[in-house]
Each structure stands twice: as C-alpha cells, then as structure tokens.
Amino acid sequence: MIIFNKKEMGKIRNINFHDAKISKIVCDYDDGTIGMPIIMDDTHQYAAVLNFENVMHMDVNRMEPWGPGCYISSLDTYDAEGDYFKVSILLNSGDEVNIIASKLIYSSSE
C-alpha cells in the first residue's frame, strides 16, 4: 500500500498505470470516497485499487471520442487548492476521469 498526499503527488508517476484496465468507479458520497478497482498490466496482469479520500470533486465523461475503451492511457497529477491535488486519468477511449482529493491510497496484489 502506498499513500499519496499533496506533498507526494509527484511520486505517483513512479507507478506505470499505462494500459491498466478500469473495471468500475465506486463513489460514496456520504463518506467522500471513491474506489477504483483496476487491473494493472506492467510485466503481467494483477489486481490493484485506487482509493481516494476526502474527495472534493469528481467528473467522468463517457463520450468515447476515440472509440470504446477502458484502459488508462495516462495518469497525471496537478496542484489544487489547500491540501488537495487533482488526478487526471485519460483513457484510450479519449474519455477523462478527474478527481480532486486530499489523499490517494494505491493497493495492489503485487
């Protein structure tokens, strides 16, 4: 398990998310959390989860401008207000998932 906050958001780039498959996005509005189970595809496939805590904002589109797909093309981080940071995920479909939170916990079976 690796915990990222605003100070450590740049370290997320050390994990290769390219071609990871997003199977679902689970938002718990009351708790302000988002869980995103993924299948990593580094040297072999394995299960992982991205858990966002203290979520301030989330937007997801599903317009598929480049065609259908649920694989991560890129994952980037950006500064946001206060203790928050933004995670922007571009899928191979051209769709984007944007989440602003104060904490991201990455867990994997590896």
C-alpha positions, 0 to 999 in steps of 0.5 A: 500500500502506498499513500499519496498526499499533496506533498507526494503527488509527484511520486505517483508517476513512479507507478506505470498505470499505462494500459491498466484496465478500469473495471468500475468507479465506486463513489460514496458520497456520504463518506467522500470516497471513491474506489477504483478497482483496476487491473494493472498490466506492467510485466503481467496482469494483477489486481490493484485499487485506487482509493481516494479520500476526502474527495472534493470533486469528481467528473467522468465523461463517457463520450468515447471520442476515440472509440470504446475503451477502458484502459488508462492511457495516462495518469497525471497529477496537478496542484489544487487548492489547500491540501488537495491535488487533482488526478487526471486519468485519460483513457484510450477511449479519449474519455477523462476521469478527474478527481480532486482529493486530499489523499490517494491510497494505491493497493495492489496484489503485487 
